[in-house]
């Protein structure tokens, strides 16, 4: 069975109100440690269909024949009450690459050397998994949409172990590179994460400035990302004031794909403008409920689930950013949160936030000694309003969609 046969089948069941999606993905992965190396090749294919016949219906399968069976089965079940959205149209087909997918480069030795140098010999690279992937997404619908896009990615996870005397610590870093591998930044994250927790001193002052490393700042941004597609904002977001005037947040996935998981063209959306909540991210369904146009943020975490509204490439705007060295110079007394030691705890409804981290004490604009066991907790709204400046050193991290953040400077923060 071909895609055209499925289109005819869906057209018979839901004239003018159907969508067909197909994704094929291929990955080459290398997993290396000092004692072993393994190479893995994977290929996945997935099909999904949405149609509106007496309500919303969805089916998925691993090939076209199985999808036809799943459509028949789903048609016999009760439908979810939902008005068909306005489907996108147009021709958004890009040529498909014919080149084979090469295995990723062996970077273990170079990264291991950098980790040792940056940790002054106190940390070693324990494992390094690097994955090169390619995915092709194709869509068609009742409005005449014909869309196809090929995307590439290079990502992975690395683990380092630090030791000082009889004490040890492990750090883990998940990364994604959009261009050339940035081994220097990755090695610094691993070395600091594996050695800073081995420090014997904690913070000695209860209040001061707080510098957030890009990786910690990205985790903070990802934790508040559900606000940007929420149908109702929590009460603490008063008059749309979300953060300080130093904060502008944008979602723009143009670098990744020309359209979203529903075929809506990708465009730049400013969700926070100088601290104010400026726009909401919409898929087709949420746009229809709100009476607003779709923004190109129909996200498909998997072909096995229907699209939903959500971020695709979210980042702090840094056009008016400050050099990281200048941010450090602004700190009279404070701490540089270099690595989170636990997942950020955020309760968006109750306006609560807690960040546990290790880092470096800062006095008079100079980095002093490592500190461990530090924490910031309290109102999320207060933390966001204390962001005084953003750096120019933005980096992107997979969470799992790309989230970009620079170093952030927060002032007059309670420290524990």
Steps between C-alpha positions, in 0.01 A plus 500: 500500500622849410449841657263588217281197588482615862406849387210359302393289799505800734321716244216248490466496879542874561462712184688828543619418853797262508879500535766238423849503653807284441843510662807296420810535715849356484776530761862392530621491860843443652535421870856511636659447841863426595424126494266456204342642186170419331344622177125486442288572193124555541214569263140583594189564295172631632162594351216697656160625389257753644149551376179660619190289450244555774792640703876457518663165417862384492687187391867405467708204383848399387409462130227592252315167506481496878380861500209407273396236755542747788282756321220245467529410868506863615196578286298249703579674828326808646652825376628783717283811468699754300426732209729447201767775489590692188767285337808658337554468127780552251808327365786491751708221349879517521730266307604186682869430557646201322821485702552212741503569874858479622584381852600774746864592542695339785550792743557306823875557517483875439217547751677287762811715468300822542314367806831414664647843422199699623472300821877513567505123494220453753244368249504241223262437214310180580280462190404690188203421278468695175207465261463626145142492374286582201120523490257553213148624577225496240144631528187528289149611586155569362586866433759400241810521718810324368794534738833325540810597693827331588677592824838402644630497854815424695445437870589270784586461865834499685594393852802596710616389844689725740706391801667688781653283769240244607209703359354457154232657282346431160370756252286444193451741210244473223592705193395588149719668239344693212832556325855397590550299824572732794724270703648781707166606651392140554826415677461802729149391599614146571809603695316753716208266562734221610730707724304794647283275722824376659558844653492510880347845540148628451373855472584727790256785424118491476448750221679627194523489123449177309655416164333210321710296258333461157414136578324598826330799335374272220354261759320795663355611165388145418327476838275799423444406135152347566378855567548589135240251376267505803135590450495664845786680670555461876383787717854620580550611139327831569419734210721282284816590696704181501860611555726804516535738206839341422325182380382436145420144398447380143394175337627461146562157347580633151851357532356152554200467267283713267177369656375343820350155564172603336640672189458856629794717385761578765532859615665703773280562804601734782337345807652739757573860400711692754351302785138504383312189383459585132359202308380144533623206294219327308444178313194468275265383775594759763491776238148397403386502865654842560379650174860587404729394214728200545861602569677192364542325835322171448756266656524123442718339769425172321289377212312297762332810648297783343666840466474741792591863554849557639840664448723387217817711536475727803768748602590820683553788257855631538526787253538742792707259706805569714837324470534226767820656637313828554218315677758346734644845568160626615488250788616653828410188698324193370539164336528359149264200471709284269308170509163388634533206738131402474219561252347845547186482714234738366131523590340739251163511675636565851774736379784301656852424381807324638842474339778288655846558359874504541710789382757763583487776758546848351635804690566842347460364149752220547436126506626359828460140617250224418193466720268204535158431644358839392132563438258771392136453590189713526259670264559436131351840414753674727790307348397594145463867594851505646665428163707814450691415182552228240833399351612467141620139536177322407520122463230249404415188700259213418205498746398312279431781252783757468502756783748787474633706788800721583646578840237683709567751778248512783533759774405500872420131511455301819767227518507186714 
